[in-house]
């Protein structure tokens, strides 16, 4: 399976390389004769953290890559759909509009919260106004830039490649982007068939994964090709039934 067709495999190799650099940094002081108090200990500690991060990333992305391999080999597939250029164009434009709107709302919320925290910080300390402004506007700028680049990247990918999707009980691989809701603490929150308010029907998957302080939530919208509407409804029923017991246990 080529790296081009399986982006998580490339990410796994990158993280494995990062982990290898960390391991080399751990042993470098002994090999190079660097005294611990001359930076050797610091290098080893840094190498330990980098090695752990690299190993963790490699394990996570390797699991995703294996899931993609299975989908591309059409193991346990519920569906493998392709789209006409017009179907995919309509989906791409609609998805970009909805994605941009959602990210704009999140950006506004973070901006308001950041300003409130910054004002409270200044009222409490009455000191360092320039530092407070720099931190707050730095957070706002970083959030806005991240939101813009993410939406633009998704849009470019959808315009570059004529989409196709692989659907299984535990995830979808939509236009070179993997969404998995089983394993590594992930969970399917909702799967629904939507039509009426959109130009074309979609299956909307909402799933969550562990975050630093709470769970992070994600949404994947899979367009339904013309003539596959009934199949889409059946797929939703199958997936919901398969994961309903998982939701009850939580």
C-alpha positions as a Markdown table, in Angstrom:
| # | Residue | x | y | z |
|---|---|---|---|---|
| 1 | Unk | 0.0 | 0.0 | 0.0 |
| 2 | Unk | 1.6 | 3.3 | -1.1 |
| 3 | Unk | 2.2 | 6.2 | 1.3 |
| 4 | Unk | 0.3 | 8.4 | -1.1 |
| 5 | Unk | -2.9 | 6.4 | -0.7 |
| 6 | Unk | -2.4 | 6.0 | 3.1 |
| 7 | Unk | -1.4 | 9.4 | 4.7 |
| 8 | Unk | -1.5 | 8.0 | 8.3 |
| 9 | Unk | 1.3 | 5.6 | 7.3 |
| 10 | Unk | 3.5 | 8.6 | 6.4 |
| 11 | Unk | 2.6 | 10.3 | 9.7 |
| 12 | Unk | 3.5 | 7.1 | 11.6 |
| 13 | Unk | 7.0 | 7.0 | 9.9 |
| 14 | Unk | 7.5 | 10.7 | 10.7 |
| 15 | Unk | 6.7 | 10.2 | 14.4 |
| 16 | Unk | 8.9 | 7.1 | 14.5 |
| 17 | Unk | 11.7 | 9.2 | 13.2 |
| 18 | Unk | 11.1 | 11.7 | 15.9 |
| 19 | Unk | 11.2 | 9.0 | 18.5 |
| 20 | Unk | 14.5 | 7.7 | 17.1 |
| 21 | Unk | 16.0 | 11.2 | 17.4 |
| 22 | Unk | 14.9 | 11.2 | 21.0 |
| 23 | Unk | 16.5 | 7.8 | 21.7 |
| 24 | Unk | 19.8 | 9.0 | 20.0 |
| 25 | Unk | 19.7 | 12.1 | 22.2 |
| 26 | Unk | 19.5 | 9.9 | 25.3 |
| 27 | Unk | 22.6 | 8.0 | 24.5 |
| 28 | Unk | 24.5 | 10.8 | 22.8 |
| 29 | Unk | 26.2 | 12.2 | 25.9 |
| 30 | Unk | 27.8 | 8.9 | 26.7 |
| 31 | Unk | 28.9 | 8.3 | 23.1 |
| 32 | Unk | 30.2 | 11.8 | 22.6 |
| 33 | Unk | 31.7 | 12.1 | 26.1 |
| 34 | Unk | 29.5 | 15.1 | 27.2 |
| 35 | Unk | 29.6 | 15.5 | 31.0 |
| 36 | Unk | 26.2 | 15.5 | 32.6 |
| 37 | Unk | 26.7 | 18.9 | 34.2 |
| 38 | Unk | 27.8 | 20.4 | 30.9 |
| 39 | Unk | 24.4 | 19.7 | 29.3 |
| 40 | Unk | 24.5 | 15.9 | 29.1 |
| 41 | Unk | 21.7 | 15.5 | 31.6 |
| 42 | Unk | 19.5 | 18.1 | 30.0 |
| 43 | Unk | 20.1 | 16.4 | 26.6 |
| 44 | Unk | 19.0 | 13.1 | 28.0 |
| 45 | Unk | 15.9 | 14.4 | 29.7 |
| 46 | Unk | 14.9 | 16.2 | 26.4 |
| 47 | Unk | 15.6 | 13.0 | 24.5 |
| 48 | Unk | 13.4 | 11.0 | 26.9 |
| 49 | Unk | 10.4 | 13.4 | 26.3 |
| 50 | Unk | 11.0 | 13.5 | 22.6 |
| 51 | Unk | 11.3 | 9.7 | 22.4 |
| 52 | Unk | 8.1 | 9.1 | 24.4 |
| 53 | Unk | 6.2 | 11.6 | 22.2 |
| 54 | Unk | 7.6 | 10.1 | 19.0 |
| 55 | Unk | 6.7 | 6.5 | 20.2 |
| 56 | Unk | 3.2 | 7.6 | 21.2 |
| 57 | Unk | 2.6 | 9.3 | 17.9 |
| 58 | Unk | 3.9 | 6.4 | 15.9 |
| 59 | Unk | 1.7 | 3.9 | 17.7 |
| 60 | Unk | -1.5 | 6.1 | 17.2 |
| 61 | Unk | -0.8 | 6.7 | 13.5 |
| 62 | Unk | 0.2 | 3.2 | 12.8 |
| 63 | Unk | -3.2 | 2.0 | 14.2 |
| 64 | Unk | -4.9 | 4.5 | 11.9 |
| 65 | Unk | -2.8 | 3.4 | 9.0 |
| 66 | Unk | -3.7 | -0.3 | 9.6 |
| 67 | Unk | -7.4 | 0.7 | 9.6 |
| 68 | Unk | -6.9 | 2.5 | 6.3 |
| 69 | Unk | -5.1 | -0.5 | 4.8 |
| 70 | Unk | -8.0 | -2.7 | 5.8 |
| 71 | Unk | -10.5 | -0.3 | 4.2 |
| 72 | Unk | -8.6 | 0.0 | 1.0 |
| 73 | Unk | -8.4 | -3.8 | 0.8 |
| 74 | Unk | -12.2 | -3.7 | 1.3 |
| 75 | Unk | -12.2 | -5.8 | 4.4 |
| 76 | Unk | -15.5 | -5.7 | 6.3 |
| 77 | Unk | -16.8 | -2.8 | 4.2 |
| 78 | Unk | -20.4 | -1.6 | 4.4 |
| 79 | Unk | -19.9 | 0.6 | 1.3 |
| 80 | Unk | -17.4 | 1.9 | -1.1 |
| 81 | Unk | -18.8 | 4.9 | -2.9 |
| 82 | Unk | -17.4 | 7.1 | -5.7 |
| 83 | Unk | -19.0 | 10.4 | -7.0 |
| 84 | Unk | -19.6 | 12.2 | -10.2 |
| 85 | Unk | -17.6 | 15.4 | -10.6 |
| 86 | Unk | -20.8 | 17.4 | -10.1 |
| 87 | Unk | -21.8 | 15.6 | -7.0 |
| 88 | Unk | -18.3 | 16.1 | -5.5 |
| 89 | Unk | -18.2 | 19.7 | -6.5 |
| 90 | Unk | -21.5 | 20.4 | -4.8 |
| 91 | Unk | -20.3 | 18.6 | -1.7 |
| 92 | Unk | -17.0 | 20.4 | -1.6 |
| 93 | Unk | -18.5 | 23.9 | -1.8 |
| 94 | Unk | -21.2 | 23.1 | 0.8 |
| 95 | Unk | -18.7 | 21.5 | 3.1 |
| 96 | Unk | -16.3 | 24.4 | 2.9 |
| 97 | Unk | -19.2 | 26.8 | 3.7 |
| 98 | Unk | -20.3 | 24.8 | 6.7 |
| 99 | Unk | -16.7 | 24.2 | 7.9 |
| 100 | Unk | -15.8 | 27.9 | 7.7 |
| 101 | Unk | -19.0 | 28.9 | 9.5 |
| 102 | Unk | -18.3 | 26.5 | 12.4 |
| 103 | Unk | -14.7 | 27.6 | 12.7 |
| 104 | Unk | -15.7 | 31.2 | 12.6 |
| 105 | Unk | -18.1 | 30.6 | 15.5 |
| 106 | Unk | -15.4 | 28.8 | 17.5 |
| 107 | Unk | -13.0 | 31.7 | 16.8 |
| 108 | Unk | -15.4 | 34.3 | 18.0 |
| 109 | Unk | -16.1 | 32.3 | 21.2 |
| 110 | Unk | -12.4 | 31.9 | 21.9 |
| 111 | Unk | -11.8 | 35.6 | 21.2 |
| 112 | Unk | -14.5 | 36.7 | 23.6 |
| 113 | Unk | -13.2 | 34.3 | 26.3 |
| 114 | Unk | -9.6 | 35.5 | 25.8 |
| 115 | Unk | -10.6 | 39.1 | 26.1 |
| 116 | Unk | -12.6 | 38.5 | 29.3 |
| 117 | Unk | -9.6 | 36.5 | 30.8 |
| 118 | Unk | -7.2 | 39.3 | 29.7 |
| 119 | Unk | -9.4 | 42.0 | 31.3 |
| 120 | Unk | -9.7 | 40.0 | 34.5 |
| 121 | Unk | -6.0 | 39.5 | 34.6 |
| 122 | Unk | -5.3 | 43.2 | 34.2 |
| 123 | Unk | -8.0 | 44.2 | 36.8 |
| 124 | Unk | -6.5 | 41.7 | 39.3 |
| 125 | Unk | -2.8 | 42.7 | 38.8 |
| 126 | Unk | -3.0 | 46.2 | 37.5 |
| 127 | Unk | 0.4 | 45.5 | 36.0 |
| 128 | Unk | 2.1 | 44.4 | 32.7 |
| 129 | Unk | -0.6 | 45.7 | 30.3 |
| 130 | Unk | 1.6 | 45.2 | 27.3 |
| 131 | Unk | 2.4 | 41.6 | 28.3 |
| 132 | Unk | -1.3 | 40.8 | 28.8 |
| 133 | Unk | -2.2 | 42.4 | 25.5 |
| 134 | Unk | 0.6 | 40.4 | 23.7 |
| 135 | Unk | -0.5 | 37.1 | 25.2 |
| 136 | Unk | -4.2 | 37.6 | 24.5 |
| 137 | Unk | -3.8 | 38.8 | 21.0 |
| 138 | Unk | -1.2 | 36.1 | 20.3 |
| 139 | Unk | -3.8 | 33.5 | 21.3 |
| 140 | Unk | -6.4 | 35.1 | 19.2 |
| 141 | Unk | -4.1 | 35.4 | 16.1 |
| 142 | Unk | -2.9 | 31.8 | 16.5 |
| 143 | Unk | -6.5 | 30.5 | 16.8 |
| 144 | Unk | -7.6 | 32.5 | 13.8 |
| 145 | Unk | -4.7 | 31.4 | 11.7 |
| 146 | Unk | -5.2 | 27.7 | 12.6 |
| 147 | Unk | -8.9 | 27.9 | 11.8 |
| 148 | Unk | -8.2 | 29.5 | 8.4 |
| 149 | Unk | -5.4 | 27.1 | 7.4 |
| 150 | Unk | -7.3 | 24.0 | 8.5 |
| 151 | Unk | -10.5 | 25.0 | 6.5 |
| 152 | Unk | -8.4 | 26.0 | 3.5 |
| 153 | Unk | -6.4 | 22.8 | 3.6 |
| 154 | Unk | -9.5 | 20.6 | 3.7 |
| 155 | Unk | -11.0 | 22.7 | 0.8 |
| 156 | Unk | -7.9 | 22.3 | -1.3 |
| 157 | Unk | -7.7 | 18.6 | -0.8 |
| 158 | Unk | -11.4 | 18.2 | -1.7 |
| 159 | Unk | -10.9 | 20.2 | -4.9 |
| 160 | Unk | -7.7 | 18.4 | -5.8 |
| 161 | Unk | -9.0 | 14.8 | -5.5 |
| 162 | Unk | -12.3 | 13.5 | -6.9 |
| 163 | Unk | -13.7 | 12.0 | -3.7 |
| 164 | Unk | -14.5 | 8.5 | -2.7 |
| 165 | Unk | -15.4 | 7.0 | 0.6 |
| 166 | Unk | -14.9 | 3.6 | 2.4 |
| 167 | Unk | -17.4 | 3.0 | 5.2 |
| 168 | Unk | -17.1 | 0.3 | 7.9 |
| 169 | Unk | -18.9 | -0.1 | 11.3 |
| 170 | Unk | -16.0 | 1.6 | 13.1 |
| 171 | Unk | -15.0 | 4.4 | 10.8 |
| 172 | Unk | -14.8 | 6.0 | 7.4 |
| 173 | Unk | -12.0 | 6.9 | 5.0 |
| 174 | Unk | -13.3 | 10.0 | 3.1 |
| 175 | Unk | -11.1 | 11.5 | 0.5 |
| 176 | Unk | -7.8 | 10.6 | 2.2 |
| 177 | Unk | -9.0 | 11.6 | 5.6 |
| 178 | Unk | -9.6 | 8.9 | 8.2 |
| 179 | Unk | -12.3 | 9.1 | 10.9 |
| 180 | Unk | -12.2 | 6.2 | 13.5 |
| 181 | Unk | -14.6 | 5.9 | 16.4 |
| 182 | Unk | -13.5 | 2.6 | 18.0 |
| 183 | Unk | -10.2 | 2.2 | 20.0 |
| 184 | Unk | -7.8 | 4.6 | 21.6 |
| 185 | Unk | -10.6 | 5.9 | 23.8 |
| 186 | Unk | -12.7 | 7.1 | 20.8 |
| 187 | Unk | -16.5 | 6.7 | 20.7 |
| 188 | Unk | -19.3 | 7.2 | 18.3 |
| 189 | Unk | -21.7 | 9.8 | 19.6 |
| 190 | Unk | -24.2 | 10.0 | 16.8 |
| 191 | Unk | -24.8 | 8.7 | 13.2 |
| 192 | Unk | -27.7 | 10.2 | 11.3 |
| 193 | Unk | -29.0 | 10.3 | 7.7 |
| 194 | Unk | -29.7 | 13.9 | 6.7 |
| 195 | Unk | -31.6 | 15.4 | 3.7 |
| 196 | Unk | -33.9 | 18.2 | 3.0 |
| 197 | Unk | -31.8 | 21.2 | 4.2 |
| 198 | Unk | -28.9 | 20.2 | 1.9 |
| 199 | Unk | -28.4 | 20.0 | -1.8 |
| 200 | Unk | -27.6 | 16.3 | -1.5 |
| 201 | Unk | -28.1 | 13.8 | 1.4 |
| 202 | Unk | -25.3 | 13.1 | 3.8 |
| 203 | Unk | -24.5 | 10.7 | 6.6 |
| 204 | Unk | -23.3 | 12.8 | 9.6 |
| 205 | Unk | -21.1 | 11.0 | 12.0 |
| 206 | Unk | -20.2 | 12.7 | 15.4 |
| 207 | Unk | -17.5 | 11.0 | 17.5 |
| 208 | Unk | -15.3 | 11.9 | 20.4 |
| 209 | Unk | -11.8 | 11.2 | 21.6 |
| 210 | Unk | -9.9 | 11.9 | 24.8 |
| 211 | Unk | -8.3 | 15.3 | 25.1 |
| 212 | Unk | -6.0 | 17.0 | 27.5 |
| 213 | Unk | -8.7 | 18.1 | 30.0 |
| 214 | Unk | -11.9 | 16.7 | 28.4 |
| 215 | Unk | -13.1 | 14.9 | 25.4 |
| 216 | Unk | -12.7 | 16.4 | 21.9 |
| 217 | Unk | -15.6 | 16.1 | 19.5 |
| 218 | Unk | -15.4 | 15.7 | 15.7 |
| 219 | Unk | -17.9 | 15.6 | 12.8 |
| 220 | Unk | -17.6 | 13.8 | 9.5 |
| 221 | Unk | -20.2 | 14.4 | 6.8 |
| 222 | Unk | -20.3 | 11.7 | 4.1 |
| 223 | Unk | -22.1 | 12.7 | 0.9 |
| 224 | Unk | -24.6 | 10.1 | -0.4 |
| 225 | Unk | -24.3 | 9.4 | -4.2 |
| 226 | Unk | -27.5 | 9.5 | -6.3 |
| 227 | Unk | -29.3 | 6.2 | -6.1 |
| 228 | Unk | -27.6 | 5.1 | -2.8 |
| 229 | Unk | -30.1 | 6.8 | -0.5 |
| 230 | Unk | -31.7 | 3.5 | 0.7 |
| 231 | Unk | -28.3 | 1.9 | 1.2 |
| 232 | Unk | -27.2 | 4.9 | 3.3 |
| 233 | Unk | -30.2 | 4.6 | 5.6 |
| 234 | Unk | -29.4 | 0.9 | 6.2 |
| 235 | Unk | -25.8 | 1.7 | 6.9 |
| 236 | Unk | -26.8 | 4.2 | 9.5 |
| 237 | Unk | -29.0 | 1.7 | 11.2 |
| 238 | Unk | -26.2 | -0.9 | 11.2 |
| 239 | Unk | -23.7 | 1.4 | 12.7 |
| 240 | Unk | -26.0 | 2.8 | 15.3 |
| 241 | Unk | -27.0 | -0.7 | 16.4 |
| 242 | Unk | -23.3 | -1.9 | 16.5 |
| 243 | Unk | -22.3 | 1.0 | 18.8 |
| 244 | Unk | -25.4 | 1.6 | 20.9 |
| 245 | Unk | -24.1 | -0.8 | 23.6 |
| 246 | Unk | -20.9 | 1.2 | 23.8 |
| 247 | Unk | -22.7 | 4.4 | 24.5 |
| 248 | Unk | -24.9 | 2.7 | 27.2 |
| 249 | Unk | -21.7 | 1.5 | 29.0 |
| 250 | Unk | -20.3 | 5.1 | 29.2 |
